Amino acid sequence: MIKDILTARADFPILSQTVNDLPLVYLDNAATTQKPQSVIDAISRYYTTLNANIHRGNHTLAVYATQAYEGVRKKVAEYINAPSTNEIIFTRGTTESINLVAHSFGEAFVKPGDEILVSQLEHHSNYVPWLLMCKKRQATFRVVPFDENGELNLEIFKSMLNEKTRLVAVNHVSNSLGTVNPIRQIVQIAHAAGVPILVDAAQSIQHMPHNVQEIDADFYAFSGHKMYAPMGTGVLFGKETWLEKLPPYQAGGEMIDHVSPEEVTFNILPYKFEAGTPNVADVIGLGAAIDYINQFDFADLQAYEEELLNYGLSLLKDIEGLNIYGNPTHRSAIIPFNVDGIQHYDMGVLLDARGIAVRTGQHCTQPIMDALHISGTVRASLALYNTHEDLDALAQGIRRVIRMIRR
Amino acid sequence: MTEKATIKEIEQELIDDFNLLDNWEEKYEYLIELGQDMPRMDPTLKTDDRLVQGCQSSVWFDIHCQEGRLLFSADSDSVVVKGMVAVLNQTLNGQPAEDVLQANLDFFETLGLWRHISSQRSNGLTAMVGHLKQAAAECLDK
């Protein structure tokens, strides 16, 4: 049976508490989403009944824990329609997923004079790893600019691809502006030039259905904690053909096949990239989060969130002196704004005094702030449990802050 | 000229004032007023070398040492941070450098408001206090 989205809010215990003696209005979902009771219970149940180190133990708990952990790998593969569980690597989050590829891909394929192409819309986590890798390998780091609407110009992107380009790294949704990039088209353009592509799906994984085979990206990175799962969980999807060619990222237990003083051989995929004891409990929480999301119909969820976003945008546009950044054709769940004459920091602190949680600052996207010539923004970001009331409270709060400061 | 109140005495006055206010919003409102009422900083002093590092907003401090006392003017482009600056101005400006160095400023906790904002690394309260204490130490060395 399909679950009604309006019942979602009650599944998240944290949302019923008060903050600063006022009901919590949580609008910082692009930073992290809250967790439903079923995810919290799954972690608790794991430690209460199942905890054991996985893969190598032969006792009952170890076998069950391994089955549960590998069961989540299968669940993740199905969630994004990956052809094989060998292509699902568990990491600590999007940042680690991207660092893994930057390190291992760089080592295998990037030589002095080669080029890496990223977009100006990237979070630092899909910018700095490539920048550092380029410096280390004497490769050239190139950035595709965004236009006045906050969208990437695909013609410029196309023109920047050449025979030296080794990889493209781009996000599906900008964490700072909410721009939904035409990712299928971007992948096609990169592939037409013979260049593999990594997609940072951190801000899209919770808001829209994902089909890595249809999108055809070579690497796909996302975090659990932005999709109602625990912190410290993340996924790297990589096409098996690529992952087979990449050297390991970290070394240790689990990732080896045979070790002697003379030689080390590596384990098969996906274990080659999972050195050490993994975060089993939280991965099981990730599985519970996927089960939670799967109760909804994705079309319903998207329609609900889109209506909510448009409602919020229209409320905020009515506030005098309030500027919303970017005007992309497709925007997802993120409203970045400032009010004339009011520091984003002040807006954030004073909204918090009314129990409203938003994020302020640069959102780990200094290149975007530089391009917009601003020091930062206030960012309200949505999840499936948000309501019109949350956005009403935000709009009222902003008006109140304006009165407070402008007196 | 009347003897300047000690840091502890001024802290207590501020605690009493803030205690009169019912909720967080009123406390912030009062804090913003304190900032707005603070003596203006000469705009030509707002240079990059007077910026305090470690704040999400810009904060400028112009600090002098005169007869063993710390004298400063300051400003911020954030009204909330400017309020914090005003509290520092009330408590520490004109105090003996030795007292500034010794001040533990735990009254920030007692204000209630501060338990909340003093733990945020972004507002730079820790950075501002550190900056003033360093100036106080240099003042004592002279």
Contacts between the chains, C-beta under 8 A, distances in Angstrom:
chain1	res1	chain2	res2	distance
A	20	B	23	7.7
A	20	B	24	4.8
A	20	B	116	7.7
A	21	B	23	6.5
A	21	B	24	7.4
A	342	B	79	8.0
A	343	B	57	5.6
A	343	B	77	5.9
A	343	B	78	4.4
A	343	B	79	7.1
A	343	B	80	7.9
A	345	B	56	4.9
A	345	B	57	5.0
A	345	B	78	5.1
A	345	B	80	6.9
A	345	B	81	7.3
A	345	B	122	6.8
A	345	B	123	7.2
A	346	B	57	7.9
A	346	B	78	5.1
A	346	B	79	5.2
A	346	B	80	4.9
A	349	B	28	7.2
A	349	B	80	5.0
A	349	B	117	6.7
A	349	B	123	7.5
A	350	B	25	7.7
A	350	B	28	5.8
A	350	B	80	7.1
A	353	B	23	7.9
A	353	B	24	4.2
A	353	B	25	4.8
A	353	B	27	7.9
A	353	B	28	5.1
A	354	B	25	6.4
A	360	B	56	7.4
A	361	B	56	5.7
A	361	B	122	6.8
A	376	B	56	7.3
A	400	B	25	7.9
A	404	B	25	7.9
A	404	B	28	7.5
A	404	B	29	5.8
A	404	B	32	6.7
A	405	B	32	6.8
A	405	B	79	5.5
